[in-house]
Amino acid sequence: MIPLEDSVAVLLCAGLSQRFGQGNKLLAPLDGKPLVAHAAELCTRVPFAGRIAVVSPGEPALSALLLNLGFDLVLNPQPEAGKDSSLRLGFGRALALDPRGALVLLGDMPHINVELLAALSAAADDEIAAISSTGGHLSPPTLIPARAAG
């Protein structure tokens, strides 16, 4: 088990929203608030050791929303390099906080809940990551042990 309070939340929010059309998908309304607010507010309800959000340049509204929710921001200067570049930046900042693990979430996953995060916490240990699965497809949220990064 890696307790969530010994982990840092890393919220990936630097996508290009290319398939969405006009505007940033993460700021589109869903149930009365921006899409990203669902995942970000979930992170505020969990006693993480830290909260980091990786954002693209030129997104002041998104950055302000995340700052107001207590996230430390990491700028991804090359979001076109893909999710991997955001993951590396966010995970690198998380490791600087010396956690036991980093819980990686996507900003466009509004239906994640505390129970799923608790299940990931229970399934992970200092050697093994816990990865969510839906229909056999592995995807975030994922709790990665810090020791695995070394």
C-alpha angles and dihedrals in degrees: 000000000000108000114228090231087062091052136077120227113229112194113193110214105151100097120133097230089221096157093044099070122219119017134004113313091213091064095049112114121258120173092345100312139066115287093242092053090073095061093034094052090048088058090054091056092058122072096237119171087236143350122224128179123193111214139177123245116264097034103115096158093051092044092049093050092051094044090051088055091054101259124147107227127227116192117222103205091190108041089157086072087075140238092312091066091052092047092052092049095046095043091048091054091045093053089054086067090059098233127165089236148359120228109209118205133172120235091226097059105095099166100062113119140196091256091061091049090050090051090052089049091052093046098048127077135176091279104033131057122220112225127189118237132196118183091342092307113123116217143139143326088081129165109214120191113235090225089063090062094061 
